[in-house]
Amino acid sequence: MLKTVATSVLRPGMFLHSLDRRWLDHPFWKNSFLLTAIDIEKIVASGITSIVIDTDRGLSSSEDGLGEPVDPFDAAGSTTQTGDGQPLGTGGTARTHLPRRPVGEEIEHAKRLFESASNEMKMVFQQARMGRAVSGASMMPLVQSIAASVMRNPYALTSVARLKHHDGYTYMHSVAVCALMTALARELELDAADVLEAGVAGLLHDLGKALMPLAVLNKPGKLSVEEFEVAKKHSYDGWQMLQSADVSDAVLEVALHHHEKVNGRGYPHGLKDKAIPLLARMGAVCDVYDAVTSDRPYKSSWHPTQALRSMASWEGQFDKTILAAFVSTVGIYPVGSLVRLESGYLAVVLDQGNGSILTPTVKTFFSCKSNQPVFPQIVDLKKSKGADRIVAIEDPKQWNLPQLNDLWLNQAGPFV
Ligand SMILES: [Fe+2]
């Protein structure tokens, strides 16, 4: 169905049928296509106020079509969804329709890659600490391996990377941000060279921490005001250390500006909005998401959905277009999420890649009705055609589930 909608309610995954101006007067080389976050940014920047979308070929808009801008978490409540179990603005993206390898087939490789990449980054940081120059070119094989895993499946490595142990957090965080940056760059449909550049930037964004006093870097608690001032130096130090490395200006900018905020209250320069380079705005989102979803000695991790919801509520911190693309990247039900089904079972999300991010593949393992574990079964909620559905996202901390991660890390189990 064709529908005219305001550009303020556009979201990735809508299908552009036509623009209200001549082909020569708008920023695209074709008139109809599936919208990405970057396309929407271009449409808004070009002053176009409304477009015609085709809801048969892409996502629809909010019910009245010309309502408020879509907040992906508006309808999700605190931990429960709306009556129909469908968070607003989450009908799927173009990316989810791309052919790719299932999480279960990529996850073993992703586990090994995450471990070896973290060890490699440990050596990079150790060399930097000793004053040895870092080589951007030498990072490329590692970035290519990470990008290749993300292209095969964007959820496997980014989910495994949440499971950090306390020893070596900085190195694992670097690899995690690299994986998230390449996945986000792919979501934003940057070209292949830019995806790799985003990956290099993710790996090296915190290199300046190699110069941070270990008492501050490894402090198992909140930093004092003075310690925080010392910690803030890492972005400038990283930029300085990378001057002699063979990396692009964009990689240098991420090291320097990944703690800037779009409201100008970040550091080190207090840059605002688009004055913050694109990759640095992407880095800010990936950096914070990975930090808050990781266990640290002084705080336990946030659930991914809780992290995304909180980040969306921090007005002025992130570029909203990039954050929306990031939500599409990691999904509304990230792999490893604990959910409750209408049937009364608790389940863990195994994969989101079956064509709709609202109907992931899950593994049931506990009956809330009998309050007892059940034999695990894998359920593709899309194939179940409404026989069962997600009615709530659950906080794992409210349940005693020490084996929860094993349930999605080891994906074998009977299909129903
Ligand atoms: Fe940082």
Residues whose N, C-alpha, C, O or C-beta is under 5 A from the ligand:
A	BS01	LIG	H205 D206
